[in-house]
Amino acid sequence: MEQRDRFFDALLRDDMRKLNSHLPKNRRTLKELLSDPAPKVPAASGDPIKMKKDELEELSRSLPAEADTRVKLPIVLLRRIGTKSMQCCCWLDPSTEVSKSTENRNLT
C-alpha cells in the first residue's frame, strides 16, 4: 500500500510540475528589467518570459520613483476554480510578500 502511495505522490508531483511550468522561476525588480536591453525572466520550464520594454517604461512612469527597486515582476494572478475570487501575489522585495484577495462577480 505504501509503495502505491509513493507512486501516486510521484505522479501528482510530476503533473503539478508540468501544470506550473509556465510560471516564473524567479522575479526581477522593475529597475533590473529596465536596465536589460531584452527584459525577461526564466519560467519554471527554463523558457524565457519576455517583457516589452516600452510597457515596463510606462509602468515605471506611472509609479512613485522608489517603486522601481521594490516592485518585482511578473505579478502572478491566481484564480481559484469554482469560486468568484482572485488572488494577486506581488513581491515588493525579497523579504516581503503582499497577497491580496479580491472578489469579482464577473469571474464566472
Secondary structure, 3 states (H helix, E strand, C coil): CHHHHHHHHHHHHHHHHHHCCCCECCCEEHHHHHHCCCCEEEECCCCEEECCHHHHHHHHHHCCHHHHHCCEEEEEEEECCCCCEEEEEEEEECCEEEEEEEECCCCC
